[in-house]
Amino acid sequence: MTTNDAGDRVLIDLTIAAPVETVWAALRDPAQVARWFGWESDSLAAEVDFIFVEHATADEATGVIAFNGTSDRFELTVAGAGSRLRVIRAAPADGAAWTDVYEDMTEGWIMFVQQLKFGLEKEGLAPRRTLWLSLPKGEREGDRPLAALGLADLRSGHVGDAVSRVLPTGDTVSGNLWHVSKYQVAVTVDAWAGLLNVHDAGGWTVGGGHGPGMVMITAYGLDDAAFSELEDRWKAWWTETYPPAP
């Protein structure tokens, strides 16, 4: 992450191998937004409408989408035959430094924009299936999700590295390292034609302001039965690994 002269923070600065017009449509058409933002839920359509329609203003000529009347924004520009997308958060109003700031919203945007890039580049933003597993905020002991899944060493890897692992869920992850950041690792998974994103939050204790981690699976081309089996495996492992607090 970088900070510009105005003190705003550039959360994400990436290129997408798709024309600007295609990426712009994916950012503005609610039906397309729902194919990369968030995860499957009864409230997804309402959330997309609230964030990207009711509380967003867009200027296609400049490629800027501003959110909720603030300086939080997307900036989309041409990058050769593709596009460059920057996600920017406004500087803290109290002038506080950004150093080591952890925010649920920031981590969410990072995860979702990686889904956008993957969906456009690999699947033409086709309909997806998503599974989201998350732990509540509060005190907890034990391994965080990356370590529990045997993937913690990927933090030191490089995007594009080959990955082949058998996970404790019973799933075989065979693909490539897609994304690495301070709190997140994403891996492509050939068996799902999709993406596994594992998130370890910044702390475990009460008062930390966030939960201790989550997993998001984005899958393409799985029928209902195959996705149901995938969902059952992961939920069973998650509950066994992180039993509900008494």
C-alpha positions as CSV (number, residue, x, y, z in Angstrom):
1,M,0.0,0.0,0.0
2,T,1.2,3.5,-0.7
3,T,0.1,7.0,0.3
4,N,-0.2,9.9,-2.1
5,D,0.5,13.6,-1.5
6,A,-3.0,14.2,-0.1
7,G,-2.5,11.6,2.5
8,D,-5.0,9.2,0.9
9,R,-4.0,5.5,0.8
10,V,-3.8,3.5,-2.3
11,L,-5.1,0.1,-1.1
12,I,-4.8,-1.7,-4.4
13,D,-3.0,-0.8,-7.6
14,L,-3.2,-3.6,-10.2
15,T,-3.6,-4.3,-13.9
16,I,-6.4,-6.4,-15.3
17,A,-6.0,-8.1,-18.7
18,A,-9.3,-6.7,-20.0
19,P,-10.3,-3.5,-21.9
20,V,-11.3,-0.5,-19.8
21,E,-14.8,-0.6,-21.2
22,T,-15.2,-4.2,-19.9
23,V,-13.8,-3.4,-16.5
24,W,-16.0,-0.3,-16.2
25,A,-19.1,-2.3,-17.0
26,A,-18.1,-4.8,-14.3
27,L,-17.8,-1.9,-11.8
28,R,-21.1,-0.2,-12.8
29,D,-23.6,-2.9,-13.8
30,P,-25.1,-4.3,-10.6
31,A,-25.6,-7.7,-12.2
32,Q,-21.9,-7.9,-13.0
33,V,-20.8,-6.4,-9.7
34,A,-22.6,-9.3,-8.0
35,R,-20.3,-11.7,-9.8
36,W,-17.2,-10.5,-8.0
37,F,-18.3,-8.4,-5.0
38,G,-19.2,-10.2,-1.7
39,W,-20.4,-13.7,-1.6
40,E,-23.7,-15.7,-2.1
41,S,-26.3,-14.4,0.4
42,D,-29.9,-13.2,0.4
43,S,-28.7,-9.7,1.0
44,L,-26.1,-9.5,-1.8
45,A,-28.3,-7.7,-4.4
46,A,-29.4,-5.1,-1.8
47,E,-25.7,-4.5,-0.7
48,V,-24.6,-4.0,-4.3
49,D,-27.4,-1.5,-4.9
50,F,-26.7,0.3,-1.7
51,I,-22.9,0.6,-2.3
52,F,-22.6,0.9,-6.1
53,V,-25.8,2.6,-7.1
54,E,-27.4,4.6,-4.2
55,H,-24.1,5.8,-2.6
56,A,-21.8,6.0,-5.6
57,T,-21.2,8.7,-8.3
58,A,-19.4,7.8,-11.5
59,D,-17.6,9.8,-14.1
60,E,-16.8,7.5,-17.1
61,A,-14.8,10.2,-18.8
62,T,-12.2,10.2,-16.0
63,G,-12.8,6.6,-14.9
64,V,-13.5,7.6,-11.3
65,I,-16.2,6.1,-9.1
66,A,-16.5,7.9,-5.7
67,F,-18.3,6.3,-2.8
68,N,-20.7,7.7,-0.1
69,G,-19.8,11.3,-0.7
70,T,-16.2,10.8,0.5
71,S,-12.8,10.7,-1.2
72,D,-12.9,6.9,-1.2
73,R,-12.8,5.9,-4.8
74,F,-11.9,3.6,-7.7
75,E,-9.7,5.0,-10.4
76,L,-9.7,3.1,-13.7
77,T,-7.3,4.0,-16.6
78,V,-6.0,2.4,-19.8
79,A,-2.8,0.3,-19.4
80,G,-1.7,-0.9,-22.8
81,A,-4.3,-3.4,-24.0
82,G,-5.6,-3.8,-20.5
83,S,-6.7,-1.7,-17.5
84,R,-5.2,-0.3,-14.4
85,L,-7.4,-0.2,-11.3
86,R,-6.6,1.7,-8.1
87,V,-8.7,1.5,-5.0
88,I,-8.1,4.6,-2.8
89,R,-9.2,5.3,0.8
90,A,-9.4,8.9,2.0
91,A,-6.9,10.0,4.6
92,P,-8.0,9.7,8.3
93,A,-10.0,12.8,9.2
94,D,-8.0,13.3,12.4
95,G,-4.7,13.3,10.6
96,A,-3.6,10.0,12.1
97,A,-0.9,8.0,10.3
98,W,-1.8,5.0,8.2
99,T,1.1,3.0,9.7
100,D,0.0,-0.6,10.5
101,V,-3.6,0.3,10.3
102,Y,-5.9,-2.8,10.1
103,E,-9.4,-2.4,8.8
104,D,-12.0,-5.0,7.9
105,M,-13.2,-2.7,5.1
106,T,-9.7,-2.5,3.6
107,E,-9.2,-6.2,3.7
108,G,-12.6,-6.8,2.1
109,W,-11.8,-4.5,-0.8
110,I,-8.5,-6.3,-1.4
111,M,-10.2,-9.6,-1.5
112,F,-13.1,-8.5,-3.7
113,V,-10.9,-6.8,-6.3
114,Q,-8.8,-9.9,-6.5
115,Q,-12.0,-11.8,-7.3
116,L,-12.8,-9.1,-10.0
117,K,-9.4,-9.6,-11.6
118,F,-9.7,-13.4,-11.5
119,G,-13.3,-13.4,-12.8
120,L,-12.5,-11.2,-15.7
121,E,-9.2,-12.7,-16.7
122,K,-10.0,-16.4,-16.2
123,E,-13.7,-16.8,-16.5
124,G,-15.1,-13.9,-18.4
125,L,-17.0,-12.8,-15.3
126,A,-19.2,-15.9,-15.6
127,P,-21.7,-16.7,-12.8
128,R,-19.8,-18.1,-9.8
129,R,-20.5,-20.0,-6.6
130,T,-19.0,-18.7,-3.4
131,L,-18.5,-20.1,0.1
132,W,-17.5,-17.7,2.9
133,L,-16.4,-18.9,6.4
134,S,-15.6,-16.4,9.1
135,L,-14.8,-16.3,12.8
136,P,-16.4,-13.8,15.1
137,K,-14.5,-11.1,16.8
138,G,-13.0,-12.0,20.1
139,E,-10.4,-14.0,22.0
140,R,-9.3,-17.3,20.5
141,E,-6.4,-19.7,20.7
142,G,-4.9,-22.1,18.1
143,D,-3.6,-21.7,14.6
144,R,-5.0,-19.0,12.3
145,P,-6.5,-20.3,9.1
146,L,-3.4,-20.1,6.9
147,A,-1.4,-22.3,9.4
148,A,-4.4,-24.6,10.0
149,L,-4.7,-25.2,6.3
150,G,-0.9,-25.8,5.9
151,L,-0.5,-22.8,3.7
152,A,1.4,-20.3,6.0
153,D,4.6,-20.7,4.0
154,L,3.0,-19.2,1.0
155,R,3.3,-15.8,2.6
156,S,6.9,-15.8,1.4
157,G,6.1,-16.9,-2.1
158,H,5.7,-15.0,-5.3
159,V,2.7,-14.5,-7.5
160,G,2.7,-17.2,-10.2
161,D,4.5,-19.8,-8.1
162,A,3.1,-23.3,-8.6
163,V,1.2,-24.6,-5.6
164,S,0.2,-28.3,-5.0
165,R,-1.2,-29.2,-1.6
166,V,-3.6,-31.7,0.0
167,L,-5.5,-29.7,2.5
168,P,-6.9,-31.1,5.8
169,T,-10.4,-30.7,4.3
170,G,-9.4,-33.4,1.9
171,D,-9.3,-31.1,-1.1
172,T,-6.3,-31.0,-3.4
173,V,-5.2,-27.5,-4.2
174,S,-3.3,-27.6,-7.5
175,G,-2.7,-24.2,-9.2
176,N,-0.7,-21.0,-8.7
177,L,-0.2,-18.4,-6.1
178,W,-2.5,-15.6,-7.2
179,H,-2.1,-12.9,-4.5
180,V,-0.1,-12.2,-1.4
181,S,-0.5,-9.3,1.0
182,K,0.1,-8.7,4.7
183,Y,-3.1,-10.5,5.8
184,Q,-4.2,-12.5,2.7
185,V,-3.0,-15.3,0.5
186,A,-5.0,-16.4,-2.6
187,V,-4.4,-19.5,-4.7
188,T,-6.0,-20.7,-7.9
189,V,-7.6,-24.1,-7.7
190,D,-7.9,-26.1,-10.9
191,A,-10.5,-28.5,-9.4
192,W,-12.9,-25.6,-8.9
193,A,-11.7,-23.5,-11.8
194,G,-11.6,-20.9,-9.1
195,L,-9.9,-19.2,-6.2
196,L,-9.1,-19.9,-2.6
197,N,-8.5,-16.8,-0.5
198,V,-7.4,-17.2,3.1
199,H,-7.4,-14.3,5.4
200,D,-5.6,-14.0,8.7
201,A,-6.6,-10.9,10.6
202,G,-4.1,-8.8,12.5
203,G,-4.8,-10.1,16.0
204,W,-6.7,-12.6,18.1
205,T,-7.6,-10.9,21.3
206,V,-10.7,-9.1,22.6
207,G,-10.6,-5.4,21.6
208,G,-8.6,-6.0,18.5
209,G,-11.3,-4.6,16.4
210,H,-11.6,-7.5,14.0
211,G,-12.0,-11.2,13.8
212,P,-9.2,-13.7,13.6
213,G,-9.7,-14.8,10.0
214,M,-11.8,-16.1,7.2
215,V,-11.8,-18.2,4.0
216,M,-13.5,-17.4,0.8
217,I,-13.9,-19.9,-2.0
218,T,-14.9,-18.8,-5.5
219,A,-15.8,-21.7,-7.8
220,Y,-16.9,-21.9,-11.5
221,G,-18.6,-24.6,-13.3
222,L,-19.6,-26.8,-10.3
223,D,-23.1,-28.2,-10.4
224,D,-25.3,-28.0,-7.3
225,A,-24.2,-31.5,-6.0
226,A,-20.5,-30.8,-6.4
227,F,-20.7,-27.4,-4.7
228,S,-22.8,-28.9,-1.9
229,E,-20.2,-31.5,-1.3
230,L,-17.5,-28.8,-1.3
231,E,-19.5,-26.7,1.1
232,D,-20.1,-29.6,3.5
233,R,-16.4,-30.6,3.7
234,W,-15.3,-27.1,4.4
235,K,-18.0,-26.3,7.0
236,A,-17.3,-29.6,8.8
237,W,-13.5,-28.8,8.9
238,W,-14.1,-25.2,10.0
239,T,-16.4,-26.2,12.8
240,E,-14.0,-28.9,14.0
241,T,-11.0,-26.6,13.8
242,Y,-12.8,-23.6,15.3
243,P,-15.6,-24.8,17.5
244,P,-18.2,-22.3,18.6
245,A,-17.4,-20.6,21.9
246,P,-19.4,-21.9,24.8
